[in-house]
Amino acid sequence: MHLDTRLRRASATAIVLLGLLAGLGVASANADDVVSASPAGTPVFSGGGGGRQTPRVAEQTPGTLPNSATSTPLPSPSPLQTASPLNPTAPSQVPSTSKDATKSTGPSTAKSSGKTDGQASHTVRFDPGDGNTPTQATVKAGTLAFPPENNPVREGYRFDGWTRDGQPYDFQVPILQDTTLTAKWAKATDWTLSPDHGPASGTRVTISPPSLQEPYYMSIQAAGDQFTGLTGDGRIYTWAQDGTPKQVPSPAQAPDGFRYQQTATGNQLQAAIGSDQHIYTWTNGQTTPTILDTKQNTRFTSISMNDDLLLAVDRQGQVHAFQADQTDGQNEKLTEQATTVLPEQAQATLAVASPSRTLALDTDGQAWTWNTSRTANVKPERIRQDQGMRITQAQALSQGFLLLGANGQACYLGDGKTSLATTGLSENMKASRITANKNQAVITGTDGHIWTWKPGETPTRADNGNQHYLQAVRIGGRITALDRQGSLYQWSINTQNQPDKPAKVNTTQAATLESASLDGQPLTLNKTDGSWQAEMPASQPGPVTITLTGRQEGQPFTRSFNYTVDHTLLKDIRQSSTSTVTFKADGGSPKPGDQQVTYPYGRVQRPSPDPTRSGYQFDGWFINEVAYDFSKPVTENLTLTAKWTSKTPNTSWRINPDKGSQLGHETTTITPPDSTSGIRFNQVGGAKYYTYVFSLAVGSDGKAYAWGDNTYGQLGDATTNSRSTPNIVRKPTGVPTDFTYVQVSAGKWHSLALGSDGYVYAWGSNQHGQLGNNTKTNSSVPVRVRDPANPTDPNKGLKAIQVSAGDEHSLALDSNGYVYAWGWNDNGRLGNNSTTDSSVPVRVRDPASPTDPSKGLKAVQVSAGWHHSLAVGSDGYTYAWGLNNYGQLGNSSKNSSSFPVRVRDFASPNDANKGLKAVQVSAGYSHSLAVGSDGYTYAWGLNNYGQLGNSNTVDSTVPVRVRDPTSPKDASKGLKATAINAGGEHSLAVGNNGYAYAWGWNLYRQLGDGTTSNSSVPVPVRDPTSPADASKGLQATRFSVGDHHSLAVGSNGYAYAWGENSYGQLGDGTTDDSNVPVSVLFNLQPVITAARFDTSPGTNLASVSNSNSVTVLTPAHQPGTVTVSVDYAMGGAGRILTDTSLRYTYLPAGVLPHAGGEGIILALATSMTSMGGVLASRRHRREQHRLLHTSHE
């Protein structure tokens, strides 16, 4: 046996012995005490003559702890059963009542309550009212319903509360029949930020507050000179007779979703039941409610107050009395005085107290009363009620009680009386609600009219009859009433005892903004006409966060907005400007030196060799989470950071802490296994045909990857085997060992690539010489494209800075800006003023001198379509050549051209001397796209499926503006984009807000919007992590469009694909089509989407910054060890997988998590031993006392 084991056992024994000694010491010290008077020993009173339970009586019940596993067995594993009016059969946590509690019945003419086991039940149906499926609960007749644990949620709306028959419902009337409650919704308004994007140089933004929205009240109360109102969504407002309403804050450390369910008001002290069924109290001088310590974690269903006396009914139908001390009027402390159990196993539903008597209603509608001032030997007695009479509401007056029957008749029970008297209201007048304040009562009729009444007086009409009310209260000469629409009104009763005109009570205060910051950098605010303005500082392009703080509805708030700092358009870049690129090795070596890169033809050169770091694998160069694309021109200073993955990664799932309280709502962190590689794609490409489809990518490791069909060797892996996940493309023969791929482009059945050595490579189908290697033989491995100046020399090749593969032709842009083309030349798509195919590169002609072969088009970007080609000239104009049967050349004709022609200007389409200036172009099947120098997206050509995005399906031979997705019917607006790509008959763009939009043909789900419906205007591509949520979208940094599928690199660095997948071109390991983005299976990390503890879901799932871990709040559960089921998706999209390897241990409430099982047992043993010593000592003392008393007699 190990020493530490012996020590633990010795310690355990010592603790038990110490507990025994403590018990004997306590017994000795209290030798003269008969019964402890400490608050911890608060007596439980029964309805009969048993009085306080003695140890002898207690011996009649098993000596087990309340709610223990032996006395209340539950299925294991099983969620914690929470008793409530909706689940009244859950185990009690209160010691059993003495059998003597059933002996005394008291006078009554009504039928005995009897046992409740056979009590009828009713169904309460909760209808969210938004088309979603209602929920329901079974409630025992005569008890109170309790709303669902969480308020319903509806996108764009605010939940106002539950209604019955269109009127506010406050859950304080016993359920006597099946009931349907419907959610009440109001259109939500919130803070707005405009604009939500701006230039990197900075701009002014306007921050506007939400419009004022009055709460939807469901109940009101009055005590002394103070009003209290409870809203349907669980907020409390209080105000003095002539004061301003103030919202009561939530308790400190209240759980998410907490709300108040019921409130009770005294002169100085207020109380409320929370959605957790605990009681919270506060005083007029106390700002934040605090939980009422009930020792046994008791939960309650109703409360009431009379000055400093609080009555509360628990879930077992027992009435608890709490008395406030008088030591400090600002911080009164409530102490439990007694717990009363009604006789005959009757269960109370509500209780109220006058200065001298307490009255409780049970589930049968029977009223019981007892002396308020007595705290011992309480004997509740029934009042005399007519046979079959059921009382549903009770209010305490200064003398006696006002009661309301289920038949709508109000009656009065005077002090010292056991029978009821009438109030003087006409029998035809049916009441629906009653309230009381001191000796003044207000009765609201079912007709919505209000009456005031005092004992011994005739009821007086208190409203002017022009409005219908649900409930009302009175303070002095002022009436406050709740109408049937949840609004509050106030008016006075004048000297002639007539009501004045009602005035609406406004309880909402205008929201105020106190601070704003940009990624933590404070912004200066200026308020104008109810809104605030802030000057945005100059920032690096990309998404940032603007955080607001202030006060709204009397409470502090924090809001965060996504703001996009726009990328600088190429038109803003000065020709031949130079940018500095800095490399950050992040612990690796050697650290590469800075590079000076010129625009537009310079490119960042990938440093060689790669840096190394002990114990880590180099994943590549990144900007934030996105791998850097070395094929892009540089327009600003950059910092590229090395990314590393540990060579000894964690390979198992972890949870920390792995134990916590059975009550739940504790935070634990779940961490998935580490990825074995952090390599990501920095670009993707989709093939330009609907058969034998494939996809390409370049990884941050410098390798090229391919997947999909491989009939023609287009995957470049020296085989013709198709792949449904990324596979490495072979390196060209004879290249240096540090060779990497810089760019790839997918054509119809062939592929192009740009190597780090500057040469262009090609592989796949070569029917028309599109591989450019002076042959027409297919190749399943990369071959070098020939040098146009030496086409017969295989040792030389074409050097370029950009390539683009078309249907069966190819384009390249060399470092001097000249454009070259090769392959199929039908309709002149090679642009060399002929229609003859070429198996080696030829120069595209100069549009100003198309007949001069010595001249050529100079450009900054090229794009090869199916049968036509596009380029952005070095002069900034857009040029096109090739087939023009649908106007895809954009020159206001349908005549094809074998040399470049200028695309017409959008603003002057009839002027041949003007042209469209653009910063990017993309050629599709028979349509074209461009990002204009003004930032707008333009399109022209075939429009049979709406691929031009201008809200119609009419072809256009000149550019038209693509519509703004937020205002698609407004022709004066348009989509501003940072990148575009034209597919077969659909289009894709990344807006300047960073989100991806698609439009056009959608038969094959290529728009990624969760549908198969075509769209003639841009629609958001769905967010892969929330594909069912149409309000969210994909944030993309790179993308490519094929014929029937699309690909993108998200802002998180993962690659996604959607659309047709017949050939595995989506790369998700299947051949299933998808109408939303799915992850390409490439070095994916598990992204956690949900966690369940046994069968109960965890809540508040949140990602941990800079990791794949999440935090989650545990649900409540019976003590014991449960399985944690973690749902996750690889890369955050696609199929949901589940891990069940984790375990979580629930500890009994009150036990420290780190004490473990031994700690629990020792604590219980010590406590029970101590108590045993006390009880034994007391019994011995009483026996001695009895014998001594007998001997004296």
Order of alpha helices (4+ residues) and beta strands (2+ residues): alpha-beta-alpha-beta-beta-beta-beta-beta-beta-beta-beta-beta-beta-beta-beta-beta-beta-beta-beta-beta-beta-beta-beta-beta-beta-beta-beta-beta-beta-beta-beta-beta-beta-beta-beta-beta-beta-beta-beta-beta-beta-beta-beta-beta-beta-beta-beta-beta-beta-beta-beta-beta-beta-beta-beta-beta-beta-beta-beta-beta-beta-beta-beta-beta-beta-beta-beta-beta-beta-beta-beta-beta-beta-beta-beta-beta-beta-beta-beta-beta-beta-beta-beta-beta-beta-beta-beta-alpha
